[in-house]
Amino acid sequence: MERALFREEKGTATQVAGFCPVVEFNKFLKVNLKSFQTGIGISIHKKSVVLVKSEHSKTGLFTIKDYVRKDLPNCDIDSITFCRFLKETYNSFTSKSGSTSVWATLPADEAVVRQLLIPKVPFKEVSNAVYWSFRREMNFDEKECVFDFEINGVVREGKDEKFSVTACLVPKSVVRKHVELFAKAGITLSGLTLSCLSFTNLLKRKMLDSGDKSIASVFVGDDYSCIMINSANGEVFTRYIKVGISNIYEELKTKFHFLSDDEIHEYITVFTKAHSGDSTLKVEDGVLDSIKHSWNRILERIISSFEYYLATFKENGIDKVFISGEIVSHPELINILAEKVGVDLKPINPLELGSCKISNGENGPMLTEAVNLSVSDNSLTTNLLCVYSDKYKDLVGRKHVSSVVVAFTFMIIICVSISIWLQLTSMSKQTQIDTLKSVISSYKVKLNRPVILDMATKVKERQNNLKLYCDKMVPQAVLSHVCDSVPNGISLIEVSVLLVDEIKKRTNNTVIVEGIITEKNRSFDIVLGSLMMNLERSNLLSDVRLTYSEIVPYGDQSVLAFKLKLSIN
């Protein structure tokens, strides 16, 4: 790969099939800063232990406050001596004031890391989506394993947007072993993760000054390597590779049992010199070939990841590359990697960050892992101590609380606005009332008792006349209505309207209807029922009662004579 591949000759790589990671770089994640004020990162290396303390400000920015690096005692990591050493180191380094979040790492050789794509679902459904997507790729016993994940960003697969997720699976026995190790030293862990999953925290926290440039962070650890690229336009690319520096050591120890770690470290230095053209070096036969074989396997995977990114994002080059992990103890290998990719690789030195409040030192690159741990939290970093299904419960809860607060504030604004409007309306109505009162008071109407009594007499007389007229019209209205209600086959003989009469002691208006039914084709009962129903449905009449009915001769036929009594409404 030539240097021009990264920025000048855009689009020279072959287009790679697959998804196009168009990402909003973790904009949907909010850092949970309220749970702690001080973060402690503990990184245990092969020969030393590193502790870093960081604090966050009210604006959410982290500041590196202090660090300590001590050589490990010559004992087993499970021994009482090591636990005592770790406890003394931790107690002398930490302060008792304020709440503290403590994070550490465990080896990745027994972990399974997968890159997944899940549908872009609401936060409360993310955990289930990740879990079942992982189960489709690998079956596991949830009672015996710890499962967690982190969201890298949003990618676009065709026309659909999806979440890019890194999922991790570790046996519970491994997690329990490391938790008990720290518990014996009197340390309560807030989080436990893998080095390859925490290395991007500085990049995600925007603690690495990139400006408007595209930057890449390369992690080469013991068992895993990882690459994260954050382009200038917000696109993110992440890839995990299960190779690391320990592969070189394991291959040499398998073939050459007599070699120690220090001797292998020296041979790696010799290998880099031989790579640069120094032919005067002499080492054990096959050692350099084994180192070359293991190193090339790591190198090829890293370079292919860069080629994939450059082929997918032809318009975005890479301006700056940071490197971290166990490879920083082999600066010669970093030089070879920089020569292959054609870009200067700068080891991350946390002591050179603007947020660091301690002086610079040569141990800076060795502190990167501990610094990444000290700025970790559950929303940003995979935590093997938490339940994956509760990962975003606090975030969703905070969103619900925020929604309730916003809704409550909106209701208060509406109520205040209505109150102000009512006050203004009341003031306006009062002004109109005062105006009307002043206008009315300007009129001087002359009224006297005789005039009012005369007007009352005339009104009463008019009402009486109207009542008499109505009483005269009632019989005509009733007669007309009864005639209209009579069906065919009935002949009316007499219709009497008896109005209220105090002398004759009649208390209500009554109608007497007499007639005969001459219908031959239908029965008398049907015709009579039809008449009564028509009268009952009337709005003018009510209380229809049959007071008399009898079949009597009429000429050469029989007819039904009847009498009905009704009340006038």
C-alpha positions in Angstrom: 0.0 0.0 0.0 1.5 3.3 -1.0 1.3 6.6 0.9 -0.8 8.1 -1.8 -3.6 5.6 -1.2 -4.6 7.4 1.9 -5.2 10.9 0.6 -4.0 11.8 -2.9 -5.1 9.0 -5.3 -8.7 8.6 -4.2 -10.7 5.6 -5.3 -7.7 3.4 -6.5 -8.8 0.5 -4.4 -11.3 -2.1 -5.6 -14.9 -1.6 -4.5 -15.8 -4.0 -1.7 -19.3 -5.5 -1.5 -21.1 -5.1 1.8 -22.7 -2.4 3.9 -21.8 1.3 3.7 -21.1 2.6 7.2 -22.7 6.0 7.1 -22.6 7.0 10.7 -23.7 9.7 13.1 -20.8 9.1 15.5 -22.6 8.1 18.7 -24.8 11.2 18.7 -27.6 9.1 20.2 -25.5 8.1 23.2 -25.4 10.4 26.3 -22.7 10.0 28.9 -23.9 9.1 32.3 -21.9 11.6 34.4 -24.2 11.8 37.5 -23.2 8.3 38.8 -19.6 9.2 39.6 -17.2 12.1 39.9 -13.9 10.3 39.7 -12.9 7.4 37.4 -10.1 5.0 38.2 -8.7 2.8 35.5 -6.6 -0.3 36.5 -4.5 -1.9 33.7 -2.4 -5.0 34.6 0.4 -5.7 32.2 2.8 -8.6 32.1 5.4 -6.8 34.1 3.6 -3.8 35.7 0.3 -2.4 36.9 -0.9 1.1 35.9 -3.5 3.1 37.7 -4.9 6.4 36.2 -7.3 8.8 37.9 -9.6 11.1 35.9 -12.3 13.5 36.9 -15.2 15.0 35.0 -16.3 18.6 35.0 -19.8 20.0 35.1 -19.6 20.4 31.3 -18.9 16.7 30.9 -15.2 17.0 30.0 -12.8 14.6 31.5 -9.5 15.6 33.0 -6.6 13.3 33.7 -5.5 14.1 37.3 -2.8 11.5 38.3 -1.3 8.1 37.5 1.0 5.5 39.0 3.0 2.7 37.4 4.6 0.0 39.5 6.4 -3.2 38.6 4.6 -6.4 39.5 6.1 -8.6 42.3 7.6 -11.9 41.4 4.6 -14.0 42.3 1.5 -15.6 40.8 -1.4 -13.3 40.0 -3.7 -15.4 42.2 -1.4 -15.3 45.2 -2.0 -13.5 48.5 1.2 -11.5 47.8 -0.2 -10.1 44.6 -3.5 -9.2 46.3 -1.7 -7.4 49.1 0.5 -5.5 46.5 -2.6 -4.5 44.5 -4.5 -3.4 47.6 -1.5 -1.2 48.9 -1.1 0.3 45.5 -4.8 1.1 45.1 -5.2 2.6 48.6 -2.1 4.8 48.3 -3.3 6.1 45.0 -7.0 6.8 45.5 -8.6 9.3 47.7 -11.5 8.7 50.1 -13.5 11.7 49.0 -16.3 11.6 46.3 -17.8 8.7 44.5 -15.4 6.6 42.4 -16.0 4.4 39.4 -13.3 1.6 39.0 -12.8 -0.2 35.7 -10.4 -3.0 34.8 -9.8 -5.4 31.9 -9.6 -9.1 31.6 -7.7 -11.1 28.9 -9.5 -11.5 25.6 -8.3 -15.0 24.7 -11.4 -16.6 26.2 -13.8 -14.0 24.9 -15.9 -14.0 21.7 -16.3 -10.6 19.9 -18.7 -10.2 17.0 -19.6 -7.3 14.8 -23.4 -7.2 14.2 -25.9 -5.2 12.2 -29.4 -4.9 13.7 -32.5 -2.9 12.6 -32.6 0.7 13.9 -35.1 0.1 16.6 -36.1 2.2 19.7 -33.7 2.2 22.6 -35.9 0.0 24.7 -35.8 -2.7 22.0 -32.0 -2.5 21.3 -31.0 -5.1 23.9 -33.4 -7.8 22.6 -32.4 -7.1 19.0 -28.7 -7.5 19.7 -29.2 -10.6 21.8 -31.2 -12.5 19.2 -28.9 -11.4 16.4 -26.0 -12.8 18.3 -27.9 -16.0 19.0 -28.4 -16.6 15.3 -24.6 -16.6 14.8 -23.6 -18.5 17.9 -25.6 -20.6 20.4 -24.6 -20.3 24.0 -25.9 -20.9 27.5 -27.0 -17.6 29.0 -26.6 -19.1 32.5 -23.0 -19.9 32.0 -21.9 -16.8 30.0 -21.9 -13.0 30.3 -23.2 -11.1 27.3 -22.9 -7.4 26.6 -22.6 -5.0 23.7 -21.9 -1.5 22.6 -23.3 0.5 19.7 -20.7 2.0 17.3 -23.1 4.0 15.2 -25.7 4.0 12.5 -24.9 2.4 9.1 -26.8 2.3 5.9 -27.4 -1.1 4.2 -29.0 -0.3 0.9 -31.9 2.0 1.7 -32.3 0.8 5.3 -30.5 2.3 8.3 -29.2 -0.1 10.9 -27.2 0.0 14.1 -23.6 -1.3 14.0 -23.0 -3.2 17.2 -20.0 -4.9 18.8 -21.2 -7.8 21.0 -19.0 -9.7 23.5 -19.5 -13.1 25.2 -17.3 -14.2 28.1 -17.7 -17.3 30.4 -19.0 -16.4 33.8 -16.2 -18.3 35.4 -13.6 -16.0 33.9 -15.5 -12.9 35.0 -16.1 -14.3 38.5 -12.3 -15.1 38.8 -11.3 -11.5 38.0 -14.0 -10.0 40.2 -12.8 -12.1 43.1 -9.2 -11.2 42.4 -10.0 -7.5 42.9 -12.4 -8.2 45.8 -9.5 -9.9 47.7 -7.6 -6.6 47.2 -10.5 -4.6 48.7 -11.5 -3.1 45.3 -15.1 -3.1 44.2 -15.3 -2.9 40.4 -17.8 -0.8 38.6 -16.9 -2.2 35.2 -15.0 -5.0 33.6 -14.3 -5.0 29.9 -11.7 -6.1 27.3 -8.8 -3.9 26.2 -10.0 -4.1 22.6 -13.4 -2.8 23.5 -12.2 0.2 25.6 -9.4 1.5 23.4 -11.7 4.0 21.5 -13.0 5.8 24.6 -10.6 8.7 24.1 -11.7 9.0 20.5 -15.4 8.8 21.4 -14.9 11.4 24.2 -13.3 13.6 21.6 -10.2 13.8 23.8 -8.0 13.3 20.8 -7.7 16.6 18.9 -8.6 15.8 15.3 -10.2 19.1 14.2 -11.9 18.6 10.9 -9.6 15.7 9.9 -10.3 12.0 9.4 -8.5 10.0 12.1 -8.0 6.3 12.8 -7.3 4.6 16.1 -5.5 1.3 15.8 -5.2 -1.1 18.8 -2.9 -4.0 18.7 -3.2 -5.9 21.9 -2.3 -9.3 23.2 -5.1 -11.4 21.7 -7.2 -8.9 19.7 -6.6 -6.0 17.4 -9.1 -3.4 16.4 -9.4 -0.4 14.1 -11.8 2.5 14.4 -11.9 5.3 11.8 -13.7 8.5 12.4 -13.9 10.5 9.1 -14.3 14.3 8.9 -17.9 14.1 7.8 -19.0 11.9 10.7 -18.7 8.5 9.1 -17.3 5.7 11.3 -15.8 2.4 10.5 -15.0 -0.3 13.1 -13.4 -3.8 12.7 -12.2 -6.3 15.2 -9.4 -8.8 14.4 -8.6 -11.8 16.6 -4.8 -11.5 16.3 -2.3 -9.8 18.5 1.2 -9.6 19.8 0.8 -12.7 21.9 0.6 -14.7 18.7 4.3 -13.9 18.1 5.2 -15.0 21.6 3.1 -18.2 21.5 4.5 -19.3 18.1 8.1 -18.8 19.2 7.5 -20.6 22.6 5.8 -23.5 20.7 8.8 -24.0 18.4 11.5 -22.9 20.8 10.7 -23.9 24.3 13.9 -22.4 25.8 13.0 -18.8 24.9 11.8 -16.4 27.6 9.6 -13.3 27.1 12.6 -11.1 27.5 14.6 -13.0 24.9 11.6 -12.9 22.5 11.4 -9.2 23.0 15.1 -8.9 22.0 14.6 -11.1 19.0 11.7 -8.9 17.8 14.2 -5.9 18.0 16.7 -8.0 16.0 13.9 -8.8 13.5 13.2 -5.1 12.9 16.8 -4.4 12.3 17.1 -7.3 9.9 14.0 -5.9 8.2 15.8 -2.6 7.7 18.7 -4.4 5.9 21.2 -5.2 8.7 22.6 -8.6 7.5 25.3 -8.8 10.2 22.9 -10.1 12.8 22.9 -13.8 13.7 20.2 -15.5 15.7 18.9 -19.0 16.2 17.8 -20.6 12.9 14.1 -20.2 12.2 13.5 -17.6 14.9 13.3 -14.6 12.5 11.2 -16.6 10.1 8.7 -17.4 12.8 8.5 -13.8 13.9 8.1 -12.7 10.3 5.3 -15.3 9.8 3.3 -14.2 12.9 3.9 -10.5 12.3 2.9 -10.7 8.6 -0.4 -12.3 9.7 -1.1 -9.3 11.9 0.1 -6.9 9.3 -2.1 -8.3 6.5 -5.3 -8.2 8.6 -4.7 -4.5 9.5 -3.8 -3.5 6.0 -6.8 -5.3 4.5 -9.0 -3.4 7.0 -7.6 0.0 5.8 -8.1 -1.1 2.1 -11.7 -2.1 2.8 -12.4 1.4 4.3 -10.7 3.2 1.5 -12.5 1.2 -1.1 -15.9 1.8 0.6 -15.3 5.5 1.3 -13.5 6.6 -1.8 -14.0 10.3 -1.1 -12.6 10.1 2.5 -8.9 9.6 3.1 -7.1 9.2 6.4 -5.2 12.2 7.7 -3.9 10.9 11.1 -3.5 7.5 12.7 -3.1 6.8 16.4 -1.9 3.5 17.7 -2.1 1.9 21.1 -2.0 -1.5 22.9 0.8 -3.9 23.6 2.5 -2.9 20.4 3.7 0.3 22.0 6.3 -1.8 23.8 7.8 -2.6 20.4 8.3 0.7 18.7 10.3 -1.1 15.9 7.1 -2.9 14.9 5.2 0.4 14.8 7.8 1.7 12.3 7.4 -1.3 10.1 3.6 -0.9 10.2 3.9 2.8 9.4 6.1 1.9 6.4 3.5 -0.5 5.0 0.5 1.6 5.4 2.3 4.8 4.2 1.1 7.0 7.1 2.9 8.2 10.3 1.6 6.1 13.2 1.6 8.1 16.4 1.4 6.2 19.7 -1.3 7.8 21.9 0.3 9.6 24.8 -2.4 10.7 27.3 0.2 12.9 29.1 0.2 15.1 26.0 -3.5 15.6 25.9 -4.9 19.1 26.6 -7.1 17.6 29.3 -4.1 16.3 31.2 -3.1 18.2 34.4 0.1 16.3 35.1 3.5 16.7 33.5 4.7 14.7 30.5 6.7 11.6 30.8 8.2 8.8 28.9 5.6 6.3 30.2 2.7 8.1 28.5 2.0 5.5 25.8 1.9 2.8 28.4 -0.9 4.6 30.2 -3.3 4.6 27.3 -5.3 1.5 28.3 -5.7 2.7 31.9 -6.8 6.2 30.7 -9.4 4.6 28.4 -10.7 2.6 31.4 -10.8 5.7 33.7 -13.2 7.5 31.3 -15.5 4.4 30.7 -19.2 4.2 31.5 -22.0 1.7 30.7 -23.4 3.7 27.8 -20.1 4.0 26.0 -18.2 0.8 27.0 -19.0 -2.9 27.1 -19.4 -3.8 30.8 -19.3 -7.5 31.6 -20.6 -6.8 35.1 -24.0 -5.4 34.0 -27.0 -7.1 32.6 -27.2 -6.5 28.9 -31.0 -6.1 29.0 -30.6 -3.2 31.5 -27.9 -1.5 29.4 -30.0 1.5 28.3 -32.6 1.3 31.0 -31.2 4.4 32.7 -30.9 6.3 29.4 -34.5 5.4 28.5 -35.6 6.4 32.0 -33.8 9.8 31.7 -35.5 10.3 28.3 -38.9 9.5 29.8 -38.2 11.9 32.7 -37.1 14.5 30.2 -40.3 14.0 28.2 -42.4 14.4 31.4 -40.6 17.5 32.4 -41.0 19.0 28.9 -44.7 18.1 28.9 -45.2 19.5 32.4 -43.4 22.8 31.4 -45.5 23.0 28.3 -48.7 22.6 30.3 -47.6 25.3 32.8 -46.9 27.7 29.9 -50.3 27.0 28.4 -52.0 27.5 31.8 -50.1 30.8 32.4 -51.0 31.9 28.9 -54.7 31.1 29.5 -54.6 33.0 32.8 -53.1 36.1 31.2 -55.7 35.9 28.4 -58.5 35.6 30.9 -57.2 38.6 32.8 -56.9 40.7 29.7 -60.4 39.6 28.6 -61.9 40.4 32.0 -60.3 43.9 31.9 -61.7 44.5 28.4 -65.3 43.4 29.5 -65.1 45.5 32.6 -64.2 48.5 30.4 -67.2 47.8 28.2 -69.5 47.5 31.2 -68.3 50.8 32.6 -68.9 52.4 29.2 -72.5 51.1 29.0 -73.2 52.3 32.5 -72.0 55.7 31.6 -74.2 55.7 28.5 -77.3 54.5 30.4 -76.8 57.1 33.1 -77.0 59.8 30.4 -80.6 58.8 29.5 -83.4 60.3 31.7 -86.6 58.2 31.2 -89.7 59.7 32.7 -91.9 57.0 34.2 -94.9 57.3 36.6 -97.3 55.0 38.4 -100.5 55.7 36.3 -98.7 55.1 33.0 -97.3 51.7 34.2 -100.7 50.6 35.6 -102.4 51.5 32.3 -99.8 49.6 30.3 -100.3 46.5 32.6 -104.1 46.6 32.1 -103.8 46.7 28.3 -101.3 43.8 28.3 -103.6 41.7 30.5 -106.6 42.5 28.3 -104.7 41.5 25.2 -103.7 38.2 26.8 -107.3 37.4 27.8 -108.5 38.1 24.2 -105.8 35.9 22.9 -106.9 33.1 25.2 -110.6 33.4 24.2 -109.6 33.3 20.5 -107.5 30.2 21.2 -110.4 28.5 23.0 -112.7 29.2 20.0 -110.1 27.7 17.6 -109.5 24.4 19.7 -112.7 22.7 18.6 -112.1 23.4 15.0 -108.5 22.1 15.2 -109.6 19.0 17.0 -112.5 18.3 14.6 -110.2 18.7 11.6 -107.5 16.5 13.1 -110.0 13.7 14.0 -111.5 13.7 10.5 -108.0 13.4 9.0 -107.2 10.4 11.3 -110.3 8.4 10.3 -109.4 5.5 8.0 -111.6 4.1 5.2 -114.6 2.1 6.4 -115.5 4.3 9.4 -118.4 6.8 9.3 -118.4 9.5 12.1 -121.8 10.2 13.6 -120.8 12.9 16.2 -117.7 14.6 17.5 -118.1 16.6 20.7 -115.5 18.9 22.2 -116.0 19.6 25.9 -113.8 22.4 27.2 -113.0 23.2 30.8 -116.0 24.6 32.5 -116.0 25.5 36.2 -119.8 25.6 36.3 -120.2 22.1 35.0 -117.1 21.0 37.0 -115.1 19.9 34.0 -111.4 20.1 34.8 -109.9 19.2 31.4 -110.6 19.4 27.7 -112.3 16.3 26.4 -113.3 15.0 23.0 -116.1 12.4 22.4 -116.0 10.6 19.1 -119.0 8.5 18.0 -119.2 6.5 14.7 -119.9 3.2 13.0 -117.7 0.8 11.1 -119.2 -0.5 7.8 -116.1 -2.2 6.4 -116.9 -5.6 4.9 -113.5 -6.9 3.8 -111.7 -6.4 7.2 -112.7 -7.2 10.7 -114.2 -4.5 12.9 -111.3 -4.8 15.5 -108.6 -4.0 12.9 -110.4 -0.9 11.6 -111.1 0.3 15.1 -107.5 -0.4 16.2 -106.2 1.6 13.3 -108.3 4.6 14.2 -107.2 4.5 17.9 -103.5 4.2 16.9 -103.8 7.2 14.5 -105.4 9.3 17.3 -102.8 8.1 19.9 -99.9 9.2 17.7 -101.3 12.7 17.5 -99.5 15.5 19.3 -102.9 17.2 19.9 -104.7 14.3 21.5 -103.9 11.7 24.2 -105.4 9.2 26.5 -107.5 7.4 23.9 -110.1 5.2 25.6 -112.9 3.0 24.1 -116.1 3.6 26.2 -118.6 1.8 24.0 -118.7 -0.8 21.2 -121.5 -3.0 20.0 -122.6 -4.7 16.7 -125.9 -3.4 15.6 -128.0 -4.0 12.4 -127.8 -1.3 9.8 -130.1 -1.8 6.8 -129.3 -5.3 5.4 -126.0 -5.6 7.2 -124.4 -5.4 10.6 -122.1 -2.6 11.7 -120.0 -1.8 14.8 -121.1 1.2 16.7 -118.4 2.7 19.0 -117.7 5.7 21.2 -114.2 7.0 22.0 -113.1 9.4 24.7 -109.9 11.5 24.3 -108.1 14.2 26.2 -106.8 17.4 24.5 -103.2 18.2 25.3 
